[in-house]
């Protein structure tokens, strides 16, 4: 879908989400890129397997935690995409981390 007249998107980049290439644009958050790529709005799962997604969209609630380039607990709503970024869905605290949302 083309943006509204007068709205300009950033340069196209490709990120990897759970090993899949995802087209996105500079100036877009990881959360926006992930949500635009799928019908499933789940961005992470709790240790009990409960799905979580974008809630506040401004970095306050910690519901959108993902693993970015190996760093767990990264807020997808506050992280801008960049070419070649590796994003993985976080389950519980993620690799070696404590779940700040718990």
C-alpha positions as a Markdown table, in Angstrom:
| # | Residue | x | y | z |
|---|---|---|---|---|
| 1 | Unk | 0.0 | 0.0 | 0.0 |
| 2 | Unk | 1.3 | 3.4 | -0.9 |
| 3 | Unk | 1.5 | 6.0 | 1.9 |
| 4 | Unk | -0.8 | 9.0 | 2.0 |
| 5 | Unk | 0.0 | 11.9 | -0.3 |
| 6 | Unk | 2.7 | 14.1 | 1.3 |
| 7 | Unk | 4.0 | 11.2 | 3.5 |
| 8 | Unk | 7.5 | 10.0 | 2.6 |
| 9 | Unk | 8.9 | 6.7 | 3.8 |
| 10 | Unk | 12.5 | 6.2 | 4.6 |
| 11 | Unk | 14.9 | 4.1 | 2.5 |
| 12 | Unk | 13.9 | 0.4 | 2.2 |
| 13 | Unk | 15.9 | -2.0 | 4.3 |
| 14 | Unk | 15.6 | -5.7 | 5.1 |
| 15 | Unk | 15.6 | -7.1 | 8.6 |
| 16 | Unk | 15.4 | -10.7 | 9.7 |
| 17 | Unk | 12.5 | -11.7 | 12.0 |
| 18 | Unk | 12.8 | -15.2 | 13.4 |
| 19 | Unk | 15.0 | -16.1 | 10.4 |
| 20 | Unk | 12.7 | -14.6 | 7.8 |
| 21 | Unk | 13.6 | -11.6 | 5.7 |
| 22 | Unk | 11.2 | -8.7 | 6.4 |
| 23 | Unk | 11.0 | -5.6 | 4.2 |
| 24 | Unk | 10.9 | -2.4 | 6.3 |
| 25 | Unk | 11.8 | 1.3 | 6.0 |
| 26 | Unk | 14.3 | 3.5 | 7.9 |
| 27 | Unk | 12.5 | 5.6 | 10.4 |
| 28 | Unk | 10.1 | 2.7 | 11.3 |
| 29 | Unk | 10.2 | 0.9 | 14.6 |
| 30 | Unk | 10.8 | -2.8 | 14.9 |
| 31 | Unk | 7.3 | -3.2 | 16.2 |
| 32 | Unk | 5.8 | -1.5 | 13.2 |
| 33 | Unk | 7.9 | -3.7 | 10.8 |
| 34 | Unk | 6.8 | -6.8 | 12.6 |
| 35 | Unk | 3.2 | -5.9 | 12.7 |
| 36 | Unk | 3.1 | -4.9 | 9.1 |
| 37 | Unk | 4.6 | -8.2 | 8.1 |
| 38 | Unk | 2.0 | -10.6 | 9.6 |
| 39 | Unk | -1.6 | -11.1 | 10.7 |
| 40 | Unk | -0.4 | -12.3 | 14.1 |
| 41 | Unk | 0.2 | -9.4 | 16.4 |
| 42 | Unk | 2.2 | -11.4 | 18.9 |
| 43 | Unk | 5.6 | -9.8 | 19.5 |
| 44 | Unk | 6.7 | -12.0 | 22.4 |
| 45 | Unk | 5.5 | -14.8 | 24.7 |
| 46 | Unk | 5.7 | -15.0 | 28.5 |
| 47 | Unk | 7.5 | -17.9 | 30.1 |
| 48 | Unk | 4.0 | -19.5 | 30.4 |
| 49 | Unk | 3.5 | -19.1 | 26.7 |
| 50 | Unk | 1.0 | -16.2 | 26.9 |
| 51 | Unk | 1.1 | -14.0 | 23.8 |
| 52 | Unk | 2.0 | -10.3 | 24.2 |
| 53 | Unk | 2.1 | -7.5 | 21.6 |
| 54 | Unk | 2.2 | -3.8 | 21.2 |
| 55 | Unk | 0.3 | -2.1 | 24.1 |
| 56 | Unk | 1.5 | 1.4 | 24.9 |
| 57 | Unk | 3.7 | 2.0 | 21.8 |
| 58 | Unk | 5.9 | 4.5 | 23.8 |
| 59 | Unk | 8.3 | 2.3 | 25.8 |
| 60 | Unk | 6.5 | 2.3 | 29.1 |
| 61 | Unk | 4.8 | -1.1 | 29.4 |
| 62 | Unk | 7.5 | -3.6 | 28.2 |
| 63 | Unk | 4.9 | -5.8 | 26.4 |
| 64 | Unk | 6.8 | -5.6 | 23.1 |
| 65 | Unk | 10.1 | -7.1 | 24.2 |
| 66 | Unk | 12.1 | -8.9 | 21.5 |
| 67 | Unk | 15.7 | -10.1 | 21.0 |
| 68 | Unk | 17.6 | -7.7 | 18.7 |
| 69 | Unk | 21.1 | -8.8 | 17.5 |
| 70 | Unk | 21.3 | -11.2 | 20.5 |
| 71 | Unk | 20.2 | -8.6 | 23.1 |
| 72 | Unk | 17.0 | -9.8 | 25.0 |
| 73 | Unk | 14.6 | -7.3 | 26.6 |
| 74 | Unk | 14.8 | -4.8 | 23.7 |
| 75 | Unk | 11.6 | -2.7 | 23.3 |
| 76 | Unk | 10.4 | -3.2 | 19.8 |
| 77 | Unk | 8.4 | 0.1 | 19.9 |
| 78 | Unk | 11.5 | 2.1 | 20.8 |
| 79 | Unk | 14.0 | 0.5 | 18.4 |
| 80 | Unk | 14.4 | 1.8 | 14.9 |
| 81 | Unk | 15.1 | -0.7 | 12.1 |
| 82 | Unk | 18.4 | -0.8 | 10.3 |
| 83 | Unk | 19.7 | -2.9 | 7.4 |
| 84 | Unk | 20.6 | -6.4 | 8.4 |
| 85 | Unk | 19.1 | -6.3 | 11.9 |
| 86 | Unk | 18.4 | -9.7 | 13.4 |
| 87 | Unk | 15.1 | -9.8 | 15.4 |
| 88 | Unk | 13.8 | -12.8 | 17.3 |
| 89 | Unk | 10.6 | -13.3 | 19.1 |
| 90 | Unk | 11.3 | -13.4 | 22.9 |
| 91 | Unk | 10.0 | -16.1 | 25.1 |
| 92 | Unk | 10.0 | -15.4 | 28.8 |
| 93 | Unk | 13.2 | -13.6 | 29.8 |
| 94 | Unk | 14.9 | -14.5 | 26.6 |
| 95 | Unk | 18.5 | -15.9 | 26.3 |
| 96 | Unk | 20.3 | -15.3 | 29.6 |
| 97 | Unk | 18.0 | -12.4 | 30.7 |
| 98 | Unk | 15.5 | -11.5 | 33.4 |
| 99 | Unk | 12.1 | -10.6 | 32.1 |
| 100 | Unk | 11.6 | -6.9 | 33.1 |
| 101 | Unk | 7.9 | -7.2 | 32.4 |
| 102 | Unk | 7.5 | -9.9 | 35.1 |
